[in-house]
Amino acid sequence: MSVALRAGADVDLPFEALPADTLWELYVAEKDEKRRGKIRDALIARYVPLVKIAAGRMMMNLPQWVDYDDLVGYGTLGLLDAIGRFQPGRGVKFETFAFMRIKGAMLDGVRSSDWVPRSVRDKARRLEEAFSKVEQQKGRSASDAEVAEALGMSVDELAAAIAEVSRGGILSLDEILDIDDEGGTVTILGLSPDPDSPDPAVRYEREELLNRLADAIDELPERERLVIALYYYEELTVKEIGSILGVSESRVSQIHTRALLRLRSRLAGEAYIGSRTP
């Protein structure tokens, strides 16, 4: 690092023009709060596109009355938290470290506004329990007819219930796996031990959780597994997935919701997530 770039140097630099690695080096070493604040502002400007990407993806699964700008605001708080917590030099890219925290902050912000009726959350829980009960009995993926029978409803009524939960936008693989009794969320990040822990046992436990999730995805019916892969791994939009499958966007959302209900019901049998009732 040049003399002019050293932490504490009495010079007003155009921090926004510096490489990311240099910014992080300066930010970690800087002791002067005013100068450190300027470096932090440059980091925020550098990574705010992550917030906009996360907001755009989340909007695809949320009702129309959720405001994009509100999501960006919530996500910016998550970005600030990530900047404060990040430790360069540990072999983890900041983008990877920050993305889950940004999305988690968005979800927390949306949920705090209580925009999903309790009845929709209750319906999601009943559906999850029905999928879990039937699949445990059958030892395989449950058909819609079997789940509908367990719930005492017709297949058409089951489809309507899944569509209602889908429109509520309360289920997402990387943001929420369960809802606790106080209305809080249990996320992959929250369920698993600290991914940055130096303790090998802690990292192993996290790896085990993610392996169990991968196994559960592998056991999904083919079309549901494909939607999960295209949405979360290939990062395609709902519209793009619909074009590939030859179905409407609403149908993709319903397939996505059905897949997540199965995943939640299967993971609920693990020690990581207990079965809860309101």
C-alpha positions in Angstrom: 0.0 0.0 0.0 1.4 3.4 -0.9 2.1 6.1 1.7 -1.0 8.1 0.6 -3.2 5.0 1.0 -2.1 4.0 4.5 -4.6 4.0 7.2 -4.7 7.4 9.0 -2.9 9.3 6.2 -3.9 12.9 6.3 -5.3 13.0 2.8 -8.8 13.0 1.3 -8.8 10.2 -1.3 -11.4 9.3 -3.9 -12.2 6.0 -2.2 -14.9 5.0 -4.6 -12.2 4.6 -7.3 -10.1 2.2 -5.3 -10.1 -1.6 -5.9 -12.3 -3.5 -3.5 -9.3 -5.3 -1.8 -7.7 -2.0 -1.1 -10.9 -0.6 0.4 -11.2 -3.5 2.7 -7.6 -3.2 3.8 -8.0 0.4 4.6 -11.3 -0.1 6.3 -10.0 -2.8 8.6 -6.8 -0.8 9.5 -8.4 2.7 9.8 -8.8 4.1 13.3 -10.0 7.6 12.6 -13.9 7.4 12.7 -14.4 10.2 10.1 -12.1 8.6 7.6 -13.4 5.1 8.3 -16.9 6.4 7.7 -15.9 7.6 4.2 -14.4 4.2 3.4 -17.5 2.5 4.6 -19.6 4.8 2.3 -17.4 3.8 -0.6 -17.9 0.1 0.3 -21.7 0.7 0.4 -21.6 2.3 -3.0 -19.5 -0.6 -4.3 -21.9 -3.3 -3.1 -25.3 -1.6 -3.3 -26.0 -3.5 -6.6 -26.2 -6.6 -4.5 -29.1 -5.1 -2.7 -30.9 -4.3 -5.9 -30.3 -7.8 -7.3 -31.7 -9.4 -4.1 -34.7 -7.0 -4.1 -35.5 -7.8 -7.8 -35.4 -11.5 -7.1 -37.5 -11.4 -4.0 -40.1 -9.2 -5.7 -40.9 -12.1 -8.0 -42.2 -14.1 -5.0 -44.0 -11.3 -3.1 -47.5 -9.8 -3.5 -47.8 -6.7 -5.6 -48.4 -4.4 -2.7 -44.8 -5.0 -1.4 -42.8 -2.0 -2.4 -39.5 -2.4 -4.2 -38.0 0.7 -2.6 -38.9 -0.7 0.8 -37.0 -3.9 0.1 -34.0 -1.9 -1.0 -34.1 0.0 2.2 -34.3 -3.2 4.3 -31.6 -4.7 2.3 -29.3 -1.7 2.7 -29.5 -2.3 6.5 -28.4 -5.9 5.9 -25.5 -4.7 3.7 -24.4 -2.4 6.5 -24.5 -5.2 9.0 -22.5 -7.4 6.6 -19.8 -4.7 6.2 -19.5 -4.4 9.9 -19.2 -8.2 10.4 -17.0 -9.2 7.5 -13.5 -10.3 8.1 -11.3 -10.1 5.0 -8.6 -12.7 4.5 -10.7 -15.7 5.7 -11.2 -17.1 2.2 -14.9 -16.0 1.8 -15.9 -13.5 -0.8 -17.8 -10.6 0.6 -20.6 -11.0 -2.0 -21.3 -14.5 -0.8 -21.1 -13.4 2.9 -23.4 -10.4 2.4 -26.1 -11.8 0.1 -27.8 -14.0 2.7 -27.7 -11.1 5.2 -29.2 -8.7 2.7 -32.0 -11.1 1.9 -32.5 -11.9 5.6 -32.9 -8.2 6.4 -35.4 -7.8 3.6 -37.5 -10.7 4.8 -37.4 -9.4 8.4 -38.5 -6.0 7.2 -41.3 -7.3 5.1 -42.5 -9.6 7.9 -42.4 -6.8 10.5 -45.0 -5.0 8.4 -47.3 -8.1 8.9 -48.5 -8.1 5.3 -49.4 -11.8 5.2 -52.7 -12.7 7.0 -52.4 -15.2 9.8 -54.9 -17.5 7.9 -52.4 -17.9 5.0 -49.6 -18.8 7.4 -51.9 -21.3 9.1 -52.9 -22.8 5.8 -49.2 -23.2 4.8 -48.5 -25.0 8.1 -51.5 -27.3 7.6 -50.3 -28.1 4.1 -46.8 -28.8 5.3 -48.1 -31.1 8.1 -50.2 -33.0 5.6 -47.3 -33.5 3.2 -45.1 -34.7 6.1 -47.8 -37.1 7.4 -48.5 -38.7 4.0 -44.8 -39.0 3.0 -43.8 -40.5 6.3 -46.6 -43.1 5.9 -45.9 -43.8 2.2 -42.1 -43.6 2.4 -42.1 -41.6 -0.9 -43.3 -38.3 -2.4 -47.0 -37.8 -1.8 -49.4 -37.2 -4.6 -51.9 -34.4 -4.6 -54.7 -36.9 -4.3 -53.2 -38.4 -1.2 -52.5 -35.0 0.5 -56.0 -33.8 -0.4 -57.5 -36.9 1.2 -55.4 -36.4 4.4 -56.8 -32.9 4.6 -60.4 -33.9 3.8 -60.6 -31.8 0.7 -60.8 -32.3 -3.1 -57.7 -32.1 -5.3 -59.1 -28.9 -6.7 -59.4 -27.4 -3.2 -55.8 -28.5 -2.5 -54.6 -26.8 -5.7 -56.5 -23.6 -4.6 -54.9 -23.7 -1.2 -51.4 -24.1 -2.6 -52.1 -21.2 -5.0 -53.2 -19.0 -2.1 -50.0 -19.8 -0.2 -48.0 -19.2 -3.3 -49.5 -15.8 -3.9 -48.7 -14.9 -0.3 -45.1 -15.3 -1.1 -44.1 -16.5 2.4 -42.0 -19.5 1.3 -38.5 -19.3 0.0 -35.7 -21.9 0.1 -32.9 -19.5 0.9 -34.8 -17.1 3.2 -37.2 -19.2 5.3 -37.5 -22.8 6.3 -39.9 -22.4 9.2 -41.9 -19.9 11.3 -41.7 -20.0 15.0 -44.4 -19.4 17.5 -43.6 -15.8 17.9 -43.7 -15.2 14.2 -40.0 -15.2 13.7 -38.2 -16.9 10.9 -35.8 -19.8 11.1 -33.4 -19.6 8.1 -30.7 -21.8 6.7 -28.3 -19.2 8.1 -30.0 -19.3 11.5 -30.4 -23.0 11.7 -26.8 -23.7 10.8 -23.9 -22.8 13.1 -21.8 -19.8 12.3 -20.3 -20.4 8.8 -17.3 -18.3 9.8 -16.5 -20.2 13.0 -12.9 -21.5 13.2 -14.2 -24.6 15.1 -14.1 -27.6 12.7 -17.0 -29.2 14.6 -19.2 -26.2 14.0 -18.3 -26.1 10.3 -19.0 -29.9 10.1 -22.4 -29.4 11.6 -23.3 -26.7 9.1 -22.1 -28.9 6.3 -24.3 -31.7 7.6 -27.3 -29.5 7.5 -26.7 -28.4 3.9 -26.1 -32.0 2.9 -29.4 -33.0 4.4 -31.1 -30.2 2.5 -29.4 -31.3 -0.8 -30.6 -34.9 -0.1 -34.2 -33.6 0.4 -34.0 -31.7 -2.9 -32.8 -34.8 -4.7 -35.9 -36.7 -3.5 -38.3 -34.2 -4.9 -40.5 -35.1 -7.9 -38.7 -34.3 -11.2 -40.6 -31.1 -12.1 -40.3 -29.7 -8.6 -36.6 -30.5 -8.5 -36.1 -28.8 -11.8 -37.9 -25.6 -10.7 -35.8 -25.5 -7.5 -32.6 -26.0 -9.6 -33.5 -23.4 -12.2 -34.7 -20.8 -9.7 -32.0 -21.1 -7.0 -29.0 -22.4 -8.8 -29.4 -21.2 -12.3 -31.1 -18.0 -11.0 -33.7 -17.8 -13.7 -36.8 -15.7 -13.3 -40.2 -17.3 -12.9 -41.1 -16.1 -16.4 -38.0 -17.8 -17.9 -38.7 -21.0 -16.0 -42.3 -20.9 -17.3 -41.0 -20.6 -20.9 -38.8 -23.7 -20.4 -41.5 -25.8 -18.8 -44.3 -24.5 -21.2 -46.5 -23.3 -18.3 -47.7 -20.0 -16.9 -45.8 -18.0 -14.3 -48.5 -18.7 -11.7 -48.1 -22.4 -12.4 -44.3 -22.1 -11.8 -45.0 -20.4 -8.5 -47.4 -23.2 -7.4 -44.8 -25.9 -8.3 -42.2 -23.9 -6.4 -44.5 -23.7 -3.4 -45.3 -27.4 -3.5 -41.6 -28.2 -3.6 -40.9 -26.0 -0.6 -43.8 -27.5 1.4 -42.2 -31.0 0.8 -38.7 -29.7 1.8 -40.0 -28.1 5.0 -42.0 -31.2 5.9 -38.9 -33.4 5.4 -36.5 -31.2 7.2 -39.0 -30.9 10.1 -38.2 -34.5 10.9 -34.6 -33.6 11.5 -33.2 -32.5 14.9 -32.6 -29.1 13.3 -36.2 -28.1 12.9 -38.9 -29.3 15.3 -42.6 -29.6 14.3 -44.5 -26.6 15.6 -48.1 -25.8 15.9 -49.7 -22.4 16.5 
